[in-house]
Amino acid sequence: MIFHNALDIAEIVRQLLEEGWTIEPEDLAHISPYLTEHINRFGEYSTHELGIQPDAYDPKLGVDFTPLREQDLSATGFGTAA
């Protein structure tokens, strides 16, 4: 489910970029794919009978993360685990 959420987030970011929005890496650093409100943690999720082959995963977002790499992330709270 987390991977599916990450794919959805990536697709939305790509759509926003195509529409001309500016996506800052700092904004993306605050987004978490670990949302659980819509997940039935103890339910059954069986997808093998669907027979749907997923599209190839494209990891490229087109967002320059260099500013995040260049700053001291521990000073802004991104370098520490919760």
Secondary structure by P-SEA (a helix, b strand, c coil): caaaaaaaaaaaaaaaaaabbbbbaaaaaacccccccccccccccccccccccccccccccccccccccccccccccccccc
